[in-house]
């Protein structure tokens, strides 16, 4: 992850795509713009999922087993969803780099926090 983060930092600098830190106003505008771009990419991931679900439904209506239909649909969107997920990662890494956060360290810390958290949904499900 450190290699990807470092690569992204250099790449975005070369392309002139880093989040600006010239002033509060310019940083705010740059952060909001990049947040908007990130959410657009997340929506494109959702669009690929929708495509997979629609393809699965169509193949199933044509008589294909649902599991087989879903596998075929997943394979058909694999390349595009890969690109959209990569776009999301690139934008997220921009934020990590702007704030000077080590993405790998942050990720592992958060996963440890989640692991130690009590999951209220599971507790509620057990009470029923």
Backbone as a chain_set.jsonl record, in Angstrom:
{"seq": "XXXXXXXXXXXXXXXXXXXXXXXXXXXXXXXXXXXXXXXXXXXXXXXXXXXXXXXXXXXXXXXXXXXXXXXXXXXXXXXXXXXXXXXXXXXXXXXXXXXXXXXXXXXXXXXXXXXXXXXXXXXXXXXX", "coords": {"N": [[0.82, -1.186, 0.0], [1.985, 1.2, 0.715], [3.708, 1.648, -1.422], [1.883, 2.063, -3.519], [0.603, 4.343, -2.55], [2.736, 6.182, -2.521], [3.425, 6.15, -5.242], [1.044, 7.205, -6.316], [1.053, 9.765, -5.195], [3.267, 10.973, -6.459], [2.529, 10.636, -9.152], [0.128, 12.118, -9.3], [1.13, 14.616, -8.771], [2.827, 15.006, -11.003], [0.855, 15.077, -12.973], [-0.516, 17.301, -12.258], [-2.676, 17.131, -10.546], [-2.944, 17.127, -7.812], [-4.389, 17.841, -4.574], [-4.775, 21.164, -3.789], [-2.788, 23.217, -1.609], [-2.492, 25.873, -1.27], [-3.933, 27.977, -0.042], [-6.458, 28.506, 2.476], [-9.009, 28.923, 1.244], [-8.554, 28.037, -1.417], [-7.75, 25.406, -0.888], [-10.068, 24.425, 0.335], [-11.901, 24.592, -1.83], [-10.621, 22.84, -3.614], [-10.598, 20.457, -2.134], [-13.386, 19.998, -1.875], [-14.073, 19.751, -4.599], [-12.586, 17.473, -5.307], [-13.768, 15.634, -3.588], [-16.335, 15.578, -4.67], [-15.697, 14.474, -7.159], [-14.767, 11.964, -6.321], [-17.145, 10.866, -5.237], [-18.616, 10.712, -7.551], [-17.232, 8.729, -8.911], [-17.712, 6.58, -7.179], [-20.437, 6.322, -7.593], [-20.313, 5.382, -10.184], [-19.29, 2.86, -9.76], [-21.512, 1.745, -8.532], [-23.219, 1.805, -10.717], [-22.072, -0.123, -12.369], [-22.529, -2.38, -10.789], [-25.325, -2.409, -10.847], [-25.652, -2.953, -13.541], [-24.629, -5.563, -13.596], [-26.538, -6.889, -12.008], [-28.837, -6.506, -13.545], [-28.107, -7.861, -15.897], [-27.853, -10.445, -14.839], [-30.51, -10.941, -14.102], [-31.717, -10.881, -16.658], [-30.423, -13.042, -17.981], [-31.271, -15.098, -16.335], [-34.011, -15.0, -16.781], [-34.004, -15.925, -19.331], [-33.643, -18.556, -18.913], [-31.313, -19.464, -17.763], [-29.519, -20.786, -14.996], [-29.64, -19.093, -11.886], [-27.273, -18.645, -10.309], [-25.244, -19.293, -12.121], [-25.827, -17.393, -14.051], [-25.264, -15.06, -12.65], [-22.493, -15.34, -12.238], [-21.616, -15.169, -14.897], [-22.437, -12.557, -15.494], [-20.887, -11.113, -13.624], [-18.34, -11.572, -14.666], [-18.601, -10.177, -17.028], [-18.695, -7.513, -16.242], [-16.363, -7.144, -14.958], [-13.913, -5.92, -15.928], [-14.651, -3.203, -16.305], [-15.627, -2.493, -13.727], [-13.34, -2.807, -12.295], [-11.781, -0.69, -13.261], [-13.301, 1.489, -12.339], [-13.197, 1.128, -9.555], [-10.473, 1.486, -9.223], [-10.269, 4.189, -9.911], [-11.686, 5.261, -7.729], [-9.967, 4.531, -5.625], [-7.701, 6.021, -6.318], [-8.631, 8.654, -5.925], [-9.217, 8.54, -3.189], [-6.659, 8.144, -2.172], [-5.558, 10.595, -2.796], [-6.693, 12.209, -0.827], [-5.637, 11.022, 1.496], [-2.925, 11.62, 1.042], [-2.975, 14.453, 0.95], [-3.66, 15.098, 3.594], [-1.538, 13.992, 4.881], [-1.535, 11.34, 5.803], [-0.722, 8.014, 6.53], [-1.821, 5.597, 4.529], [-1.858, 2.773, 4.695], [-1.22, 2.216, 7.384], [-3.334, 3.577, 8.641], [-5.501, 2.118, 7.638], [-5.109, -0.493, 8.755], [-5.263, 0.149, 11.48], [-7.911, 1.012, 11.658], [-9.273, -1.341, 10.939], [-8.612, -2.965, 13.101], [-9.914, -1.584, 15.108], [-12.587, -1.904, 14.285], [-12.815, -4.666, 14.467], [-12.7, -5.055, 17.209], [-14.971, -3.853, 18.053], [-18.282, -3.94, 19.299], [-20.831, -5.472, 17.567], [-23.814, -4.167, 16.99], [-25.958, -4.917, 15.371], [-25.745, -7.713, 15.186], [-26.114, -8.419, 17.866], [-28.762, -7.522, 18.238], [-30.076, -9.205, 16.43], [-29.712, -11.684, 17.635], [-31.317, -11.479, 19.875], [-33.897, -11.722, 18.986]], "CA": [[0.0, 0.0, 0.0], [2.881, 2.365, 0.753], [4.184, 1.865, -2.788], [0.777, 2.64, -4.28], [0.398, 5.706, -2.075], [3.852, 7.004, -3.011], [3.253, 6.27, -6.687], [-0.075, 8.113, -6.551], [1.477, 11.126, -4.848], [4.139, 11.446, -7.545], [1.733, 10.659, -10.384], [-0.799, 13.246, -9.256], [1.946, 15.828, -8.872], [3.212, 15.112, -12.408], [-0.324, 15.39, -13.777], [-1.12, 18.54, -11.769], [-3.968, 16.745, -10.005], [-2.975, 17.031, -6.362], [-5.249, 18.796, -3.889], [-3.957, 22.335, -3.522], [-2.662, 23.68, -0.22], [-2.053, 27.273, -1.383], [-4.631, 28.798, 0.945], [-7.667, 27.843, 2.969], [-10.074, 28.983, 0.239], [-8.21, 27.153, -2.537], [-7.789, 24.033, -0.38], [-11.486, 24.071, 0.511], [-12.463, 24.353, -3.154], [-9.984, 21.653, -4.166], [-11.11, 19.309, -1.374], [-14.778, 19.767, -2.264], [-14.075, 19.264, -5.97], [-12.114, 16.088, -5.316], [-14.8, 14.833, -2.932], [-17.377, 15.414, -5.675], [-15.193, 13.524, -8.152], [-14.768, 10.643, -5.679], [-18.513, 10.348, -5.145], [-19.008, 10.375, -8.917], [-16.64, 7.415, -9.205], [-18.453, 5.598, -6.381], [-21.689, 6.112, -8.32], [-20.011, 4.559, -11.36], [-19.207, 1.478, -9.245], [-22.91, 1.326, -8.365], [-23.762, 1.591, -12.054], [-21.586, -1.437, -12.822], [-23.267, -3.396, -10.025], [-26.67, -2.44, -11.416], [-25.531, -3.654, -14.82], [-24.478, -7.001, -13.301], [-27.818, -7.407, -11.52], [-29.75, -6.541, -14.694], [-27.685, -8.973, -16.754], [-28.214, -11.682, -14.136], [-31.963, -11.096, -14.241], [-32.014, -11.216, -18.057], [-29.978, -14.409, -18.252], [-32.142, -15.983, -15.567], [-35.293, -15.024, -17.495], [-33.788, -16.73, -20.535], [-33.566, -19.958, -18.512], [-30.035, -19.796, -17.138], [-29.494, -20.871, -13.543], [-29.32, -17.778, -11.32], [-25.864, -18.573, -9.9], [-24.467, -19.271, -13.364], [-26.1, -16.082, -14.668], [-24.531, -14.039, -11.892], [-21.071, -15.513, -12.559], [-21.408, -14.63, -16.24], [-22.577, -11.101, -15.386], [-19.694, -10.606, -12.925], [-17.226, -11.592, -15.622], [-18.826, -9.153, -18.05], [-18.442, -6.16, -15.712], [-15.104, -7.173, -14.217], [-12.944, -4.933, -16.406], [-15.141, -1.849, -16.023], [-15.693, -2.217, -12.287], [-11.945, -2.679, -11.888], [-11.377, 0.684, -13.578], [-14.011, 2.421, -11.459], [-12.624, 0.965, -8.214], [-9.158, 2.131, -9.268], [-10.521, 5.628, -9.831], [-12.036, 5.556, -6.327], [-8.745, 4.418, -4.829], [-6.837, 7.169, -6.635], [-9.158, 9.837, -5.238], [-9.036, 8.373, -1.741], [-5.247, 8.36, -1.874], [-5.332, 12.043, -2.825], [-7.047, 12.723, 0.493], [-4.598, 10.542, 2.414], [-1.702, 12.385, 0.804], [-3.178, 15.847, 1.337], [-3.651, 15.203, 5.051], [-0.319, 13.386, 5.413], [-1.92, 10.119, 6.511], [-0.229, 6.76, 5.978], [-3.033, 4.838, 4.221], [-1.752, 1.402, 5.184], [-1.312, 2.259, 8.843], [-4.696, 3.991, 8.954], [-6.381, 0.992, 7.323], [-4.964, -1.549, 9.756], [-5.788, 0.66, 12.744], [-9.372, 1.01, 11.582], [-9.753, -2.723, 10.946], [-8.485, -3.433, 14.488], [-10.998, -0.925, 15.84], [-13.839, -2.557, 13.898], [-12.788, -6.033, 14.999], [-12.937, -5.01, 18.648], [-16.26, -3.194, 18.28], [-19.461, -4.801, 19.44], [-21.725, -5.257, 16.442], [-25.175, -4.065, 17.521], [-26.881, -5.667, 14.525], [-25.677, -9.111, 15.577], [-26.73, -8.507, 19.186], [-30.206, -7.394, 18.052], [-30.551, -10.398, 15.734], [-29.704, -12.8, 18.584], [-32.381, -11.276, 20.856], [-35.21, -12.028, 18.379]], "C": [[0.871, 1.259, 0.0], [3.397, 2.692, -0.649], [3.106, 2.535, -3.641], [0.55, 4.088, -3.859], [1.5, 6.638, -2.58], [3.762, 7.217, -4.521], [2.181, 7.308, -7.008], [0.305, 9.553, -6.266], [2.311, 11.73, -5.972], [3.351, 11.612, -8.846], [0.816, 11.877, -10.412], [-0.055, 14.584, -9.332], [2.349, 16.058, -10.335], [2.053, 15.554, -13.291], [-0.964, 16.724, -13.372], [-2.478, 18.32, -11.139], [-4.008, 16.691, -8.484], [-3.922, 18.083, -5.778], [-4.367, 19.957, -3.455], [-3.924, 22.684, -2.032], [-2.188, 25.134, -0.19], [-2.664, 28.172, -0.317], [-5.856, 28.028, 1.405], [-8.738, 27.794, 1.883], [-9.792, 28.036, -0.93], [-8.211, 25.688, -2.104], [-9.225, 23.559, -0.229], [-12.108, 23.741, -0.842], [-11.909, 23.065, -3.766], [-10.478, 20.387, -3.456], [-12.539, 18.98, -1.783], [-14.882, 19.228, -3.689], [-13.644, 17.8, -6.027], [-13.092, 15.149, -4.614], [-15.934, 14.554, -3.922], [-16.944, 14.386, -6.725], [-15.158, 12.102, -7.585], [-16.173, 10.062, -5.646], [-19.068, 9.994, -6.522], [-18.473, 8.994, -9.291], [-17.338, 6.299, -8.421], [-19.792, 5.29, -7.057], [-21.466, 5.251, -9.562], [-19.791, 3.095, -10.96], [-20.624, 0.929, -9.106], [-23.55, 1.024, -9.719], [-23.32, 0.237, -12.617], [-22.291, -2.577, -12.076], [-24.688, -3.544, -10.569], [-26.673, -3.2, -12.737], [-25.432, -5.168, -14.584], [-25.8, -7.609, -12.85], [-28.835, -7.504, -12.66], [-29.396, -7.665, -15.658], [-28.07, -10.306, -16.131], [-29.699, -11.966, -14.306], [-32.325, -11.539, -15.664], [-31.629, -12.654, -18.386], [-30.86, -15.427, -17.537], [-33.508, -16.107, -16.248], [-35.206, -15.853, -18.768], [-33.604, -18.209, -20.206], [-32.261, -20.373, -17.869], [-30.201, -19.852, -15.619], [-29.006, -19.536, -12.966], [-27.853, -17.632, -10.931], [-24.943, -18.497, -11.117], [-24.628, -17.916, -14.058], [-25.311, -14.983, -13.969], [-23.033, -14.132, -12.163], [-20.745, -14.926, -13.927], [-21.464, -13.099, -16.207], [-21.359, -10.482, -14.694], [-18.503, -10.545, -13.866], [-17.374, -10.496, -16.675], [-18.542, -7.741, -17.533], [-17.072, -6.036, -15.058], [-14.121, -6.087, -14.648], [-13.389, -3.509, -16.055], [-15.186, -1.538, -14.534], [-14.282, -2.087, -11.717], [-11.454, -1.249, -12.114], [-12.028, 1.687, -12.631], [-13.486, 2.33, -10.018], [-11.235, 1.61, -8.141], [-9.282, 3.647, -9.213], [-10.838, 6.042, -8.392], [-10.791, 5.534, -5.449], [-7.828, 5.613, -5.065], [-7.332, 8.426, -5.926], [-9.0, 9.723, -3.726], [-7.583, 8.628, -1.35], [-4.869, 9.831, -1.961], [-5.605, 12.646, -1.448], [-6.026, 12.284, 1.545], [-3.344, 11.395, 2.272], [-1.848, 13.845, 1.227], [-3.068, 16.02, 2.847], [-2.425, 14.557, 5.692], [-0.586, 12.14, 6.244], [-1.329, 8.917, 5.788], [-1.449, 5.849, 5.789], [-2.994, 3.428, 4.803], [-1.913, 1.343, 6.702], [-2.738, 2.601, 9.282], [-5.679, 2.84, 8.741], [-6.315, -0.084, 8.4], [-5.474, -1.108, 11.129], [-7.315, 0.612, 12.75], [-9.925, -0.401, 11.624], [-9.658, -3.319, 12.357], [-9.612, -2.843, 15.338], [-12.338, -1.616, 15.557], [-13.917, -3.956, 14.488], [-13.135, -6.06, 16.486], [-14.269, -4.374, 19.023], [-17.357, -4.239, 18.458], [-20.397, -4.463, 18.289], [-23.165, -5.302, 16.943], [-26.165, -4.831, 16.685], [-26.906, -7.138, 14.901], [-26.358, -9.315, 16.928], [-28.252, -8.441, 19.065], [-30.776, -8.638, 17.391], [-30.631, -11.583, 16.691], [-30.852, -12.698, 19.586], [-33.742, -11.686, 20.313], [-35.617, -13.445, 18.523]], "O": [[0.533, 2.258, -0.636], [3.511, 3.86, -1.02], [3.391, 3.465, -4.395], [0.331, 4.958, -4.702], [1.221, 7.755, -3.017], [3.991, 8.32, -5.018], [2.377, 8.177, -7.858], [-0.075, 10.46, -7.006], [2.081, 12.868, -6.382], [3.499, 12.612, -9.548], [0.736, 12.582, -11.418], [-0.562, 15.556, -9.892], [2.227, 17.171, -10.846], [2.242, 16.313, -14.242], [-1.852, 17.221, -14.064], [-3.338, 19.2, -11.182], [-5.008, 16.252, -7.915], [-4.214, 19.092, -6.421], [-3.328, 19.753, -2.827], [-4.893, 22.475, -1.302], [-1.567, 25.576, 0.776], [-1.983, 29.031, 0.243], [-6.241, 27.027, 0.802], [-9.312, 26.735, 1.629], [-10.685, 27.317, -1.379], [-8.628, 24.819, -2.871], [-9.564, 22.44, -0.612], [-12.773, 22.715, -0.983], [-12.653, 22.291, -4.368], [-10.745, 19.372, -4.1], [-12.869, 17.817, -2.011], [-15.694, 18.342, -3.957], [-14.265, 16.988, -6.714], [-13.226, 13.99, -5.006], [-16.434, 13.432, -4.002], [-17.734, 13.532, -7.128], [-15.481, 11.145, -8.289], [-16.373, 8.897, -5.989], [-19.89, 9.087, -6.65], [-19.173, 8.192, -9.909], [-17.532, 5.201, -8.942], [-20.227, 4.138, -7.09], [-22.341, 4.475, -9.944], [-20.078, 2.191, -11.745], [-20.907, -0.2, -9.507], [-24.337, 0.085, -9.84], [-24.103, -0.46, -13.263], [-22.607, -3.611, -12.665], [-25.189, -4.656, -10.732], [-27.578, -3.986, -13.015], [-26.07, -5.955, -15.284], [-26.147, -8.717, -13.258], [-29.6, -8.465, -12.735], [-30.282, -8.344, -16.176], [-28.561, -11.197, -16.824], [-30.097, -13.089, -14.614], [-33.131, -12.449, -15.854], [-32.407, -13.393, -18.99], [-31.156, -16.491, -18.079], [-34.09, -17.19, -16.287], [-36.201, -16.413, -19.227], [-33.428, -19.028, -21.108], [-32.114, -21.527, -17.467], [-30.938, -19.057, -15.036], [-28.075, -18.928, -13.493], [-27.249, -16.593, -11.2], [-23.982, -17.727, -11.134], [-23.663, -17.367, -14.59], [-24.762, -14.089, -14.614], [-22.369, -13.105, -12.303], [-19.722, -14.263, -14.097], [-20.633, -12.43, -16.822], [-20.857, -9.446, -15.129], [-17.746, -9.574, -13.86], [-16.38, -9.953, -17.155], [-18.183, -6.863, -18.318], [-16.67, -4.946, -14.65], [-13.555, -5.402, -13.796], [-12.592, -2.709, -15.565], [-14.821, -0.437, -14.12], [-14.06, -1.339, -10.765], [-10.789, -0.672, -11.253], [-11.377, 2.627, -12.174], [-13.351, 3.35, -9.343], [-10.869, 2.203, -7.126], [-8.493, 4.315, -8.545], [-10.325, 7.046, -7.898], [-10.591, 6.426, -4.624], [-7.247, 6.154, -4.123], [-6.528, 9.185, -5.384], [-8.682, 10.708, -3.058], [-7.309, 9.25, -0.323], [-3.951, 10.272, -1.269], [-4.846, 13.486, -0.966], [-5.605, 13.083, 2.382], [-2.771, 11.839, 3.266], [-0.921, 14.41, 1.809], [-2.456, 16.976, 3.324], [-2.287, 14.572, 6.915], [0.061, 11.914, 7.267], [-1.428, 8.816, 4.565], [-2.04, 5.385, 6.764], [-3.991, 2.949, 5.344], [-2.656, 0.514, 7.227], [-3.277, 1.974, 10.194], [-6.573, 2.614, 9.556], [-7.346, -0.534, 8.899], [-6.056, -1.91, 11.86], [-7.927, 0.214, 13.741], [-10.941, -0.645, 12.275], [-10.527, -4.092, 12.762], [-10.188, -3.528, 16.182], [-13.118, -1.878, 16.472], [-14.975, -4.377, 14.956], [-13.791, -6.989, 16.958], [-14.645, -4.364, 20.195], [-17.336, -5.294, 17.825], [-20.718, -3.296, 18.066], [-23.671, -6.372, 17.282], [-27.136, -5.358, 17.227], [-27.973, -7.751, 14.933], [-27.098, -10.282, 17.111], [-28.958, -9.213, 19.713], [-31.863, -9.083, 17.761], [-31.536, -12.408, 16.567], [-31.315, -13.718, 20.097], [-34.653, -11.97, 21.091], [-36.691, -13.829, 18.059]]}, "num_chains": 1, "name": "protein.A"}
